[in-house]
């Protein structure tokens, strides 16, 4: 997969809904009902972060849910890319970007949302063929105002801001012309997951899916 093809696929996934849930799941037993609740609420693209021992098994379970498009977040190494692909991930997300990581995703045919926080990083990835990027950490990097400023001279790049995004500030990001979607963890609160309160999570997903963009 070329960088251009990877970006096209990433754009398609980013366009599925206004919010991509960013999920940290400790128990594989929660995987399927959590994914079903989010998909039922209108959020089909799901990012499972590789931050827990159960993450790859969680991806395997979520990949079985009809209508879901499951990706792997926190990809840091080529080994992460191969493990995520083997588990059934349909896309990857990384906090930053290295040549080795980009090459591994291209070789594995895994569309990637590579993370950037500056104009120079965005320009470097655009030069390589990537025009659908993750803006991270969004709030710590200046929020919607910073992303608007970065986008002005680089209008051909679209972003998925992640990091500190909430139901309150998501509209600020989604209102920008260079934002296709945003990543957020609020749609799957840890206490709701632990309690198995899937109806609450589905409702949160519905609210997020209804955000204008």
Secondary structure, DSSP 8 states (H G I E B T S, - for coil): --HHHHHHHHHHHHTT-SEEEEE--S-GGGHHHHHHHHHHTT--EEEEETTSTTHHHHHHHHTTSTT-EEEEE---SHHHHHHHHHHT-SEEE-SS--HHHHHHHHHTT-EEE-EE-SHHHHHHHHHHT--EEEETTTTTTTHHHHHHHHHHH-TT-EEEEESS--TTTHHHHHTSTTEEEEEESGGG-HHHHHHT-HHHHHHHHHHHHT---
